[in-house]
């Protein structure tokens, strides 16, 4: 991918998920990234069951069938629903595992501080922070990805 891309986050959650939490089955009209920071549980993409645990990031591109349920007590995740401009999908694996989310946490915390505070200009701040999060993800493609702020 040798394009410039931008993303617009329109929904984000910092969520504690327990055994009663679930995501209804549905087909996504947007992209979604989930960072599982604690615990574990079942996540489904296009009918495939995946057991994800702390350190996993799951990417659901537009058109994916998604559901989730059966999380262990203490499961925690950060999720981002976003539109993508400049390409149809991120060149990411469905699941990427990190032994440590340390490189992401300062930006994730800053994102959610701005997201929930909703000060003037927060959408621009959140867009910039989200682009930094995206730029830190490992892209398996050898092609360079260029990231820019949303128009």
Secondary structure as GFF3:
##gff-version 3
##sequence-region A 1 151
A	DSSP	beta_strand	4	17	.	.	.	ID=ss1
A	DSSP	beta_strand	22	27	.	.	.	ID=ss2
A	DSSP	beta_strand	31	38	.	.	.	ID=ss3
A	DSSP	beta_strand	40	45	.	.	.	ID=ss4
A	DSSP	beta_strand	48	53	.	.	.	ID=ss5
A	DSSP	beta_strand	56	60	.	.	.	ID=ss6
A	DSSP	beta_strand	65	69	.	.	.	ID=ss7
A	DSSP	beta_strand	75	85	.	.	.	ID=ss8
A	DSSP	beta_strand	95	97	.	.	.	ID=ss9
A	DSSP	alpha_helix	102	117	.	.	.	ID=ss10
A	DSSP	alpha_helix	122	135	.	.	.	ID=ss11
A	DSSP	beta_strand	146	147	.	.	.	ID=ss12
###
